[in-house]
Amino acid sequence: MPKKYIPFIPEPVEGQAVLANFNRVLKYKGANDVSMVLERGMPLYEMEKVETVGKNENGNMVIRGECVSACAYLKEQGIEVDLVYIDPPFASGADYAKTVYIRRNPKVAEAIATAEQELDIEELKAFEEKMYGDVWNKEKYLNWMYENLMAIKSVMSQTASIYVHLDYHIGHYVKILLDEVFGEASFRGDIAWCYSGGGIPKHELPHKHDTIFWYSIQPNTDEWNDQWVYNPEYRSYSQGTMQRGRTQVKGENAELRAEGTPINDWWTDIPKITSPTDPEKLDYSTQKSEALLSRIINLSSRNDMVIADFFGGSGTTAAVANKLGRRFIHCDIGINSIQTTRDRLVADGAAFDILEIKDGVSLYRNPVQTMDKIKSLIPGLRNEDSLDSFWEGAVSDSKLGTIPVYVPNLMDSGSKLLDVVLMNRIIHQAIPDLDPNIKKVIVYYVDITSEEEIRKFIAEDDSTDVEIELRDLKAILDDVVVEDYAEVKLEESHEDLFGGFEVIIEKFASDRVMQKISDFNQKAFLNSSAKKPYKPIEISEDGLELIEFLSVDCTSDCGEWHSDSEIKIDKLGYVIKNGEKTKEFWDGKIRSQKKPLRLKIRNICGDETVWAVS
């Protein structure tokens, strides 16, 4: 439950065309809900510091949680951001998956090293795990984006800029939202990021550019243009231009043009990351190139400024901001994003805090996994084609018949919190659309403003006779989380003159990963043929190939994590020690100078489990 609500201030800009500004309501279904949510404010939850990397004197943050809740925390702390880049879901209808690679078992890797053989990338065993689904109803998406943009605006400094990265699916709609939130006069540019590669459709032009909308917090006037940051970038004159002597420009900007031709809003010189051998490639499906973020950060910020990305993904914004000497805030709801960004920043030598918003959403690695788990745990829940998509499905009752079930979509901040706004929608929109014979509905929630308030609201509303039963999702989820299993042994190390300790991993097991592998093997068997024989993924008895990352805490046996020594095993089996790549294979151990108190192991799907070491 939120501690309190933080106001969305400042308000949208008045006087925009097309939109009904008298009521601050956008003209699409569900806009009244948005208006009520904005009036209520941003939910402020408890924030837990999970880990501190380095001294972090600049207050850099990696936050696991939703955009709106992160902005509530920043506003409460009085933290302003000077430049925002966001690459939110595009409402494209696509599912995004992470390729999960089975690591080399240390015993196998040792045998390969002894034989001086190279690891063959074609032999890597892998399966895919769905991370999130970019599948949105357009109206819900616009409600969601409007709330996020208002939250972001509330923490932007008076001279800040925002870059919103989208594509053809929804960009033209979001442009109208941006005009409403920031004002048409604050529009700075419509950047086309052009690229090559990918497939070619049969019946339409290939889509080979994304759109990046650029706005400032203040209007494009002489008064504010003298205060906000803009560092123009130039490209060198071509040889032909130099030979023709066309580098001389008259006027007040002549001395600037001597540097070259200013870049325009058509960026063709920054490629996408497509090659698997690209040194930047992180196996993160929505990863953007560092060159793209370098240009944006250099254009609109100085060294002393704070750069924020509230849909941080692979962490490119934070990584580039760190390299350019800026402070950074990375936020994302997915644990895979947080882990990828953390490891990336550690390798770059960055200092930062990892924070987690305790809003009840981070039940599993990512919203998709949580939603799948929820649906499998609700007794008797089945799909019901006759029901509107608002309902997740239905259960059957011998006396009451079909009972529709509502389950919150964890990707939608407007549905995960059960409040008067959502209950009003259920009573006055969702229930009236049901079959008249429906006598009861079940409404699950992750979080609730006040159960007493909601029940009072239901009791006082006489517009429906349908019984509404409230159920807390956490009650069925808390008892089913099964931690990974490990057998470990602590010994003193005698491998060098400095001594120290080593934790030996003798056995590791993960029910969740093994279930994923079992599902993959079953699917592969069903799709097999004589030309494409069945090749199951097999795991050894000790299970060490299911481990991706290990860290030991020699400082504290509880609370905030201190990674005093860590190793990451890449997909080829090589070890990254404390952020530095090596050509060594993992030997099943992790070493430290001080005596370890706790051990953290991350499996290949991203689950992390902590054990006391004795």
C-alpha positions as CSV (number, residue, x, y, z in Angstrom):
1,M,0.0,0.0,0.0
2,P,1.4,3.5,-0.8
3,K,2.6,5.6,2.1
4,K,1.0,8.6,0.5
5,Y,0.4,10.3,-2.9
6,I,2.7,12.9,-4.4
7,P,1.0,15.6,-6.6
8,F,1.5,15.6,-10.4
9,I,2.8,19.2,-10.7
10,P,3.2,21.1,-13.0
11,E,-0.1,20.6,-14.9
12,P,-0.5,20.1,-18.6
13,V,-0.2,23.2,-20.8
14,E,-3.5,25.0,-21.7
15,G,-4.7,25.9,-25.2
16,Q,-3.7,23.0,-27.4
17,A,-5.7,22.2,-30.5
18,V,-7.7,19.0,-30.9
19,L,-7.7,18.2,-27.1
20,A,-10.4,19.2,-24.6
21,N,-8.3,21.3,-22.3
22,F,-11.2,22.7,-20.3
23,N,-11.2,19.4,-18.4
24,R,-7.6,18.3,-19.0
25,V,-9.1,15.2,-20.5
26,L,-7.9,13.6,-23.7
27,K,-10.6,12.5,-26.1
28,Y,-10.3,8.8,-26.0
29,K,-11.9,6.0,-24.0
30,G,-10.8,5.9,-20.4
31,A,-9.6,9.5,-20.3
32,N,-11.8,10.2,-17.3
33,D,-9.9,7.5,-15.4
34,V,-6.7,9.3,-16.2
35,S,-8.1,12.6,-14.9
36,M,-9.0,11.0,-11.6
37,V,-5.6,9.3,-11.3
38,L,-3.8,12.6,-11.8
39,E,-6.0,14.3,-9.3
40,R,-5.1,11.6,-6.7
41,G,-1.3,11.9,-7.4
42,M,1.6,9.5,-7.8
43,P,1.8,6.5,-5.3
44,L,4.8,6.7,-3.0
45,Y,6.0,3.3,-1.8
46,E,8.8,2.2,0.5
47,M,12.1,2.1,-1.2
48,E,14.7,-0.6,-0.3
49,K,18.4,-0.1,-1.0
50,V,19.5,-3.5,-2.3
51,E,23.1,-2.9,-3.1
52,T,25.7,-0.1,-3.3
53,V,28.5,-0.4,-5.8
54,G,31.5,1.9,-5.2
55,K,31.4,5.1,-3.1
56,N,28.6,6.6,-5.2
57,E,29.3,10.2,-4.2
58,N,27.2,11.5,-7.2
59,G,24.0,9.7,-6.1
60,N,23.6,7.5,-9.2
61,M,20.6,5.2,-9.0
62,V,19.5,2.0,-10.6
63,I,15.8,1.6,-9.6
64,R,13.6,-1.5,-10.1
65,G,10.1,-0.4,-10.3
66,E,7.6,1.5,-12.5
67,C,8.1,5.0,-13.9
68,V,5.3,6.7,-11.9
69,S,6.4,5.2,-8.6
70,A,10.1,6.1,-9.3
71,C,9.1,9.7,-10.1
72,A,7.1,9.9,-6.8
73,Y,10.2,8.8,-4.9
74,L,12.4,11.3,-6.8
75,K,10.0,14.2,-6.2
76,E,9.7,13.3,-2.5
77,Q,13.5,13.4,-2.2
78,G,13.7,16.7,-4.1
79,I,15.7,15.2,-6.9
80,E,15.4,16.9,-10.4
81,V,16.6,15.5,-13.7
82,D,18.1,17.6,-16.5
83,L,17.7,15.3,-19.4
84,V,15.3,12.4,-20.0
85,Y,15.5,9.8,-22.7
86,I,12.8,7.1,-22.8
87,D,12.4,4.2,-25.1
88,P,9.0,2.9,-23.9
89,P,7.0,0.1,-25.4
90,F,5.8,1.0,-28.9
91,A,2.4,-0.7,-28.7
92,S,3.7,-2.8,-31.6
93,G,1.9,-6.0,-30.6
94,A,5.3,-7.8,-30.5
95,D,6.5,-10.2,-27.7
96,Y,10.1,-9.7,-26.6
97,A,12.2,-12.7,-25.4
98,K,15.5,-13.2,-23.9
99,T,17.8,-15.9,-25.2
100,V,18.9,-18.0,-22.3
101,Y,22.2,-19.9,-22.8
102,I,23.1,-23.0,-20.8
103,R,26.6,-22.4,-19.4
104,R,29.5,-24.8,-19.8
105,N,29.8,-27.1,-16.9
106,P,33.2,-26.4,-15.2
107,K,34.3,-30.0,-15.7
108,V,33.6,-29.9,-19.4
109,A,35.2,-26.5,-19.8
110,E,38.3,-27.8,-18.0
111,A,38.5,-30.8,-20.4
112,I,38.2,-28.5,-23.4
113,A,40.9,-26.2,-22.1
114,T,43.2,-29.2,-21.5
115,A,42.7,-30.3,-25.1
116,E,43.3,-26.7,-26.2
117,Q,40.1,-26.7,-28.2
118,E,38.1,-23.6,-29.0
119,L,34.5,-23.4,-27.8
120,D,32.2,-23.7,-30.8
121,I,29.4,-21.1,-30.6
122,E,27.2,-23.4,-32.7
123,E,27.2,-26.0,-30.0
124,L,25.7,-23.6,-27.4
125,K,22.5,-24.9,-26.0
126,A,19.9,-22.2,-25.5
127,F,16.1,-21.5,-25.2
128,E,14.0,-18.4,-25.1
129,E,12.2,-16.9,-22.2
130,K,9.5,-14.3,-22.8
131,M,10.4,-11.1,-20.9
132,Y,7.4,-8.9,-21.7
133,G,4.7,-8.5,-24.2
134,D,4.2,-5.1,-26.0
135,V,0.6,-5.9,-26.6
136,W,-1.6,-2.9,-25.8
137,N,-5.1,-1.7,-26.4
138,K,-4.5,1.7,-27.9
139,E,-6.7,3.6,-25.4
140,K,-5.1,1.9,-22.5
141,Y,-1.7,2.6,-23.9
142,L,-2.4,6.3,-24.3
143,N,-3.8,6.5,-20.7
144,W,-0.7,4.8,-19.5
145,M,1.7,7.0,-21.4
146,Y,-0.1,10.2,-20.4
147,E,0.3,9.3,-16.7
148,N,4.0,8.5,-17.3
149,L,4.7,11.7,-19.1
150,M,3.0,13.7,-16.4
151,A,5.1,11.9,-13.8
152,I,8.3,12.5,-15.7
153,K,7.5,16.2,-16.2
154,S,7.0,16.6,-12.5
155,V,10.7,15.8,-11.8
156,M,12.3,17.7,-14.7
157,S,14.4,20.8,-13.9
158,Q,13.4,24.2,-15.3
159,T,15.9,23.8,-18.2
160,A,15.5,20.1,-18.9
161,S,14.8,18.4,-22.2
162,I,13.1,15.0,-23.0
163,Y,13.6,12.7,-25.9
164,V,10.8,10.1,-26.5
165,H,11.8,7.2,-28.8
166,L,8.9,5.5,-30.7
167,D,8.1,4.1,-34.1
168,Y,5.2,4.2,-36.6
169,H,2.8,2.1,-34.5
170,I,1.9,4.8,-32.0
171,G,4.3,7.8,-32.4
172,H,1.7,10.1,-34.0
173,Y,-0.7,9.6,-31.1
174,V,2.0,10.2,-28.5
175,K,3.0,13.4,-30.3
176,I,-0.4,14.8,-29.4
177,L,0.1,13.7,-25.7
178,L,3.5,15.5,-25.7
179,D,1.9,18.7,-27.0
180,E,-0.7,18.5,-24.3
181,V,1.8,17.8,-21.5
182,F,4.7,20.1,-22.5
183,G,3.0,22.5,-24.9
184,E,3.4,22.9,-28.6
185,A,5.8,25.8,-28.0
186,S,8.2,23.4,-26.2
187,F,8.5,21.2,-29.3
188,R,12.2,21.2,-30.4
189,G,12.5,18.5,-33.0
190,D,11.2,15.4,-34.7
191,I,14.3,13.2,-35.2
192,A,14.2,10.4,-37.7
193,W,16.8,7.7,-36.8
194,C,17.3,5.8,-40.0
195,Y,18.9,2.3,-40.2
196,S,19.3,-0.7,-42.4
197,G,18.9,-4.4,-41.9
198,G,16.0,-6.7,-41.0
199,G,13.4,-8.2,-43.2
200,I,11.6,-6.8,-46.3
201,P,7.8,-7.0,-46.3
202,K,6.0,-8.1,-49.5
203,H,3.2,-5.7,-49.7
204,E,4.4,-2.4,-48.1
205,L,7.5,-0.2,-47.8
206,P,10.2,-1.5,-45.4
207,H,10.1,0.3,-42.1
208,K,13.6,1.6,-41.6
209,H,13.4,4.5,-39.2
210,D,12.3,5.3,-35.7
211,T,11.0,8.7,-34.5
212,I,12.5,10.5,-31.5
213,F,10.4,13.5,-30.3
214,W,12.4,16.2,-28.6
215,Y,10.7,18.7,-26.1
216,S,12.0,21.1,-23.6
217,I,10.3,21.8,-20.3
218,Q,10.0,25.5,-21.2
219,P,8.7,27.1,-24.4
220,N,10.9,27.8,-27.4
221,T,11.4,31.5,-26.7
222,D,14.3,33.9,-26.5
223,E,13.9,34.1,-22.7
224,W,14.3,30.4,-22.2
225,N,16.6,29.6,-25.1
226,D,19.4,31.6,-23.3
227,Q,19.1,29.3,-20.3
228,W,18.6,25.7,-21.5
229,V,21.4,23.5,-22.8
230,Y,22.0,22.9,-26.5
231,N,25.4,21.9,-27.8
232,P,25.2,21.7,-31.6
233,E,27.1,18.9,-33.3
234,Y,28.8,19.3,-36.6
235,R,29.9,16.9,-39.3
236,S,33.0,17.6,-41.4
237,Y,32.5,19.2,-44.8
238,S,32.8,16.8,-47.7
239,Q,35.9,17.1,-49.9
240,G,33.7,18.5,-52.8
241,T,32.3,21.2,-50.5
242,M,35.9,22.1,-49.5
243,Q,37.1,22.2,-53.1
244,R,34.2,24.5,-54.1
245,G,35.0,26.8,-51.3
246,R,31.4,26.7,-49.8
247,T,32.5,26.7,-46.2
248,Q,32.4,30.4,-45.8
249,V,29.1,31.5,-44.2
250,K,28.1,35.1,-43.5
251,G,26.2,36.2,-40.5
252,E,26.4,35.8,-36.7
253,N,26.9,32.0,-36.8
254,A,29.7,32.2,-39.3
255,E,32.4,31.3,-36.8
256,L,30.5,28.2,-35.8
257,R,29.9,27.0,-39.3
258,A,33.6,26.9,-39.8
259,E,33.6,23.7,-37.8
260,G,31.5,21.9,-40.4
261,T,27.9,21.4,-41.3
262,P,25.4,21.2,-38.4
263,I,23.8,17.8,-38.1
264,N,20.1,17.9,-39.0
265,D,17.1,15.9,-37.7
266,W,17.7,13.0,-40.2
267,W,20.2,10.7,-38.5
268,T,21.6,8.1,-41.0
269,D,25.1,7.7,-39.5
270,I,24.2,5.6,-36.4
271,P,23.5,1.9,-37.2
272,K,21.4,-0.4,-35.1
273,I,23.0,-3.2,-33.2
274,T,22.3,-6.2,-35.3
275,S,25.4,-8.3,-35.6
276,P,25.9,-11.0,-32.9
277,T,29.6,-10.1,-33.0
278,D,29.1,-6.5,-32.3
279,P,31.1,-5.7,-29.1
280,E,28.1,-3.8,-27.7
281,K,25.7,-6.7,-28.1
282,L,24.2,-7.8,-24.8
283,D,21.4,-10.3,-26.0
284,Y,18.8,-7.7,-24.9
285,S,16.1,-7.4,-27.6
286,T,15.5,-3.7,-27.4
287,Q,19.1,-2.6,-26.9
288,K,20.0,0.8,-28.4
289,S,23.5,1.8,-29.5
290,E,25.8,3.9,-27.4
291,A,26.4,6.2,-30.4
292,L,22.7,7.2,-30.4
293,L,22.7,8.0,-26.7
294,S,26.0,9.8,-26.9
295,R,24.6,12.1,-29.5
296,I,21.5,12.9,-27.4
297,I,23.4,13.3,-24.2
298,N,26.0,15.6,-25.7
299,L,23.4,17.7,-27.5
300,S,21.3,18.5,-24.4
301,S,23.4,18.2,-21.2
302,R,26.6,19.3,-19.4
303,N,28.9,17.4,-17.1
304,D,27.1,18.4,-13.9
305,M,23.7,17.3,-15.0
306,V,21.5,14.3,-14.1
307,I,20.4,12.0,-17.0
308,A,17.4,9.7,-16.5
309,D,15.8,6.8,-18.4
310,F,12.6,5.5,-16.9
311,F,12.3,2.6,-19.3
312,G,16.0,1.8,-19.1
313,G,16.1,-1.6,-20.8
314,S,19.7,-2.7,-21.3
315,G,21.2,0.3,-19.6
316,T,22.6,2.1,-22.5
317,T,21.5,5.6,-21.3
318,A,23.1,5.0,-17.8
319,A,26.3,3.5,-19.3
320,V,26.8,6.4,-21.8
321,A,26.0,9.0,-19.1
322,N,28.6,7.5,-16.9
323,K,31.2,7.5,-19.6
324,L,30.5,11.1,-20.4
325,G,30.8,12.2,-16.8
326,R,27.1,12.7,-16.1
327,R,25.1,11.5,-13.2
328,F,22.4,8.9,-14.0
329,I,19.1,7.4,-13.0
330,H,18.1,4.1,-14.6
331,C,14.6,2.7,-13.9
332,D,12.9,-0.4,-15.2
333,I,10.3,-2.9,-14.0
334,G,12.1,-6.0,-15.2
335,I,14.8,-7.8,-13.1
336,N,16.6,-8.7,-16.4
337,S,17.0,-5.0,-17.1
338,I,18.4,-4.3,-13.6
339,Q,20.8,-7.2,-13.7
340,T,22.0,-6.4,-17.3
341,T,22.5,-2.7,-16.4
342,R,24.2,-3.5,-13.1
343,D,26.8,-5.9,-14.6
344,R,27.4,-3.4,-17.5
345,L,28.0,-0.5,-15.1
346,V,30.3,-2.7,-12.9
347,A,32.4,-3.5,-15.9
348,D,32.6,0.2,-16.7
349,G,33.8,1.0,-13.1
350,A,30.7,3.1,-12.3
351,A,29.5,3.8,-8.7
352,F,25.7,3.6,-8.0
353,D,23.0,2.4,-5.7
354,I,20.5,-0.3,-6.6
355,L,17.0,0.4,-5.2
356,E,13.8,-1.5,-5.3
357,I,10.3,-0.1,-5.0
358,K,8.3,-2.3,-2.7
359,D,5.0,-1.9,-4.6
360,G,4.1,-5.6,-4.7
361,V,4.7,-5.9,-8.4
362,S,8.2,-7.4,-8.4
363,L,7.0,-10.9,-7.5
364,Y,9.0,-12.6,-10.1
365,R,11.7,-11.7,-12.7
366,N,9.4,-9.8,-15.0
367,P,5.7,-9.0,-15.4
368,V,5.1,-11.7,-18.1
369,Q,6.4,-14.4,-15.8
370,T,4.4,-13.2,-12.9
371,M,1.2,-13.0,-15.0
372,D,1.7,-16.5,-16.3
373,K,2.3,-17.8,-12.8
374,I,-0.8,-15.9,-11.5
375,K,-3.1,-17.5,-14.2
376,S,-1.8,-21.0,-13.4
377,L,-2.4,-20.6,-9.7
378,I,-5.9,-19.3,-9.6
379,P,-8.0,-22.4,-9.0
380,G,-10.3,-23.3,-11.9
381,L,-9.5,-20.3,-14.0
382,R,-10.2,-20.9,-17.7
383,N,-10.3,-18.8,-20.8
384,E,-13.8,-17.6,-21.7
385,D,-14.2,-16.3,-25.3
386,S,-17.6,-14.7,-24.6
387,L,-16.0,-12.3,-22.0
388,D,-14.5,-8.9,-22.8
389,S,-10.7,-8.7,-22.7
390,F,-11.1,-6.8,-19.4
391,W,-11.7,-10.1,-17.7
392,E,-8.8,-12.6,-17.5
393,G,-11.2,-15.5,-17.7
394,A,-13.8,-17.2,-15.5
395,V,-14.3,-19.9,-12.9
396,S,-17.4,-22.2,-12.6
397,D,-19.6,-22.5,-9.6
398,S,-22.3,-25.2,-9.2
399,K,-24.8,-22.6,-7.8
400,L,-23.7,-19.3,-9.4
401,G,-22.6,-20.6,-12.8
402,T,-19.9,-18.6,-14.6
403,I,-18.0,-16.1,-12.5
404,P,-15.8,-13.7,-14.4
405,V,-12.3,-13.0,-12.9
406,Y,-10.4,-9.8,-13.1
407,V,-6.6,-10.0,-12.8
408,P,-4.5,-6.8,-12.9
409,N,-2.1,-6.3,-15.8
410,L,1.3,-5.7,-14.2
411,M,2.5,-3.7,-17.2
412,D,-0.3,-1.2,-16.6
413,S,0.2,1.0,-13.5
414,G,-3.5,2.0,-13.8
415,S,-4.7,-1.5,-13.0
416,K,-2.3,-2.9,-10.5
417,L,-3.6,-0.6,-7.8
418,L,-7.2,-1.2,-6.8
419,D,-8.7,2.2,-6.0
420,V,-12.0,4.0,-6.3
421,V,-11.1,4.9,-9.9
422,L,-10.6,1.3,-11.0
423,M,-13.6,0.0,-9.0
424,N,-15.8,2.7,-10.5
425,R,-14.7,1.5,-14.0
426,I,-15.5,-2.1,-13.0
427,I,-19.0,-1.3,-11.7
428,H,-20.0,1.2,-14.4
429,Q,-18.2,-0.1,-17.5
430,A,-17.1,-3.8,-17.2
431,I,-20.0,-5.3,-15.3
432,P,-22.8,-3.8,-17.4
433,D,-21.2,-5.4,-20.5
434,L,-21.5,-8.9,-19.0
435,D,-24.3,-11.4,-19.6
436,P,-27.4,-10.4,-17.5
437,N,-27.3,-13.9,-15.9
438,I,-23.9,-13.2,-14.2
439,K,-24.4,-13.1,-10.5
440,K,-20.9,-12.7,-9.2
441,V,-17.4,-11.4,-10.2
442,I,-14.0,-11.9,-8.6
443,V,-11.6,-9.0,-8.5
444,Y,-7.9,-9.7,-7.7
445,Y,-5.5,-7.0,-6.8
446,V,-1.8,-6.6,-6.1
447,D,-2.1,-3.4,-4.1
448,I,-5.1,-1.6,-2.7
449,T,-5.6,2.0,-1.4
450,S,-7.9,0.9,1.4
451,E,-10.0,-2.2,1.5
452,E,-12.5,-0.4,3.8
453,E,-12.8,2.5,1.4
454,I,-13.3,0.1,-1.6
455,R,-16.0,-2.0,0.2
456,K,-17.8,1.1,1.3
457,F,-17.8,2.4,-2.3
458,I,-19.2,-0.9,-3.5
459,A,-21.9,-0.9,-0.8
460,E,-23.0,2.6,-1.5
461,D,-23.3,2.1,-5.3
462,D,-26.7,0.7,-6.1
463,S,-26.2,0.5,-9.9
464,T,-25.6,-3.3,-9.9
465,D,-26.8,-6.4,-8.1
466,V,-23.7,-8.4,-9.1
467,E,-21.7,-9.6,-6.1
468,I,-18.1,-8.3,-6.1
469,E,-15.5,-10.5,-4.2
470,L,-12.1,-8.9,-3.5
471,R,-9.0,-11.2,-3.4
472,D,-5.3,-10.4,-2.7
473,L,-3.0,-12.0,-5.3
474,K,-0.1,-11.9,-3.0
475,A,-1.9,-14.4,-0.7
476,I,-1.6,-17.1,-3.4
477,L,1.8,-16.2,-4.6
478,D,3.8,-15.8,-1.4
479,D,3.5,-19.5,-0.6
480,V,4.7,-20.9,-4.0
481,V,8.0,-19.2,-4.5
482,V,10.6,-22.0,-4.4
483,E,14.2,-20.8,-3.9
484,D,17.0,-22.4,-5.9
485,Y,19.1,-25.1,-4.1
486,A,22.8,-25.2,-3.7
487,E,25.4,-27.3,-1.8
488,V,28.5,-25.2,-1.0
489,K,31.7,-25.6,0.9
490,L,34.0,-22.9,2.4
491,E,37.7,-23.5,2.5
492,E,40.8,-21.5,2.9
493,S,42.6,-20.8,-0.3
494,H,46.2,-21.8,-0.9
495,E,46.5,-20.9,-4.6
496,D,48.7,-17.8,-4.1
497,L,50.9,-16.1,-1.5
498,F,48.0,-13.9,-0.3
499,G,45.8,-16.7,0.9
500,G,42.1,-15.9,1.3
501,F,39.0,-18.0,1.0
502,E,37.2,-19.9,-1.7
503,V,33.5,-21.0,-1.8
504,I,33.2,-24.3,-3.8
505,I,29.8,-24.9,-5.5
506,E,29.3,-28.7,-5.4
507,K,25.7,-28.8,-6.6
508,F,23.1,-26.4,-7.9
509,A,19.4,-27.0,-8.7
510,S,16.7,-24.7,-9.9
511,D,13.1,-26.0,-10.3
512,R,12.1,-22.9,-12.3
513,V,14.8,-23.2,-14.8
514,M,14.4,-26.9,-15.2
515,Q,10.7,-26.4,-15.9
516,K,11.6,-24.0,-18.6
517,I,14.0,-26.5,-20.1
518,S,11.4,-29.2,-19.8
519,D,8.9,-27.0,-21.7
520,F,11.5,-26.4,-24.4
521,N,12.4,-30.1,-24.8
522,Q,8.7,-31.0,-25.1
523,K,8.2,-28.4,-27.8
524,A,11.3,-29.4,-29.6
525,F,10.2,-33.0,-29.6
526,L,6.7,-32.2,-31.0
527,N,8.3,-30.1,-33.8
528,S,11.0,-32.7,-34.6
529,S,11.2,-34.5,-37.9
530,A,13.6,-36.8,-39.8
531,K,15.4,-33.8,-41.3
532,K,15.3,-32.0,-37.9
533,P,15.8,-34.6,-35.2
534,Y,15.0,-34.0,-31.6
535,K,17.9,-32.6,-29.6
536,P,17.0,-32.3,-26.0
537,I,18.8,-30.0,-23.5
538,E,20.4,-32.2,-20.9
539,I,21.7,-30.9,-17.5
540,S,24.4,-32.7,-15.5
541,E,23.8,-34.1,-12.0
542,D,25.7,-31.2,-10.3
543,G,23.7,-28.6,-12.4
544,L,26.5,-26.0,-12.4
545,E,25.8,-25.1,-16.0
546,L,22.6,-23.4,-14.7
547,I,24.7,-20.7,-13.0
548,E,25.4,-17.3,-14.6
549,F,26.7,-15.1,-11.7
550,L,28.1,-15.5,-8.2
551,S,28.9,-12.9,-5.6
552,V,30.1,-13.1,-2.0
553,D,29.5,-10.5,0.8
554,C,32.3,-10.4,3.3
555,T,31.0,-7.2,5.0
556,S,27.5,-8.0,6.3
557,D,25.4,-11.1,6.9
558,C,22.1,-9.3,6.3
559,G,20.5,-6.3,4.7
560,E,22.1,-4.3,1.9
561,W,24.4,-6.4,-0.3
562,H,28.1,-5.7,-0.6
563,S,29.7,-7.5,-3.5
564,D,33.3,-7.9,-2.2
565,S,34.1,-10.4,-4.9
566,E,32.0,-11.5,-7.9
567,I,32.3,-13.5,-11.1
568,K,30.0,-13.8,-14.1
569,I,30.2,-16.6,-16.6
570,D,29.5,-15.6,-20.2
571,K,27.7,-17.8,-22.7
572,L,31.0,-19.2,-24.0
573,G,32.0,-20.3,-20.4
574,Y,34.6,-17.5,-19.9
575,V,34.8,-15.8,-16.6
576,I,34.4,-12.0,-16.0
577,K,36.0,-11.3,-12.6
578,N,34.8,-8.2,-10.8
579,G,33.8,-6.7,-14.2
580,E,37.0,-7.6,-16.1
581,K,36.8,-10.1,-18.9
582,T,39.2,-13.0,-18.9
583,K,39.9,-16.1,-21.1
584,E,39.6,-18.4,-18.1
585,F,36.9,-21.0,-17.7
586,W,35.0,-21.2,-14.5
587,D,36.2,-23.8,-12.1
588,G,33.2,-24.1,-9.9
589,K,34.6,-21.7,-7.2
590,I,34.5,-18.1,-6.2
591,R,37.4,-16.6,-4.2
592,S,37.8,-13.6,-1.8
593,Q,40.5,-12.2,0.4
594,K,38.1,-11.8,3.4
595,K,36.0,-14.6,4.8
596,P,32.6,-14.7,3.0
597,L,29.5,-14.3,5.1
598,R,26.9,-14.7,2.4
599,L,26.8,-16.1,-1.1
600,K,24.5,-14.9,-3.9
601,I,23.9,-17.1,-7.0
602,R,22.0,-15.9,-10.1
603,N,20.8,-18.6,-12.4
604,I,20.8,-18.3,-16.2
605,C,17.1,-17.0,-16.2
606,G,17.9,-14.3,-13.7
607,D,16.6,-15.6,-10.4
608,E,18.9,-14.7,-7.5
609,T,19.1,-16.6,-4.2
610,V,21.3,-15.8,-1.1
611,W,22.7,-18.3,1.3
612,A,24.6,-17.9,4.5
613,V,28.2,-19.2,4.3
614,S,29.7,-21.1,7.2
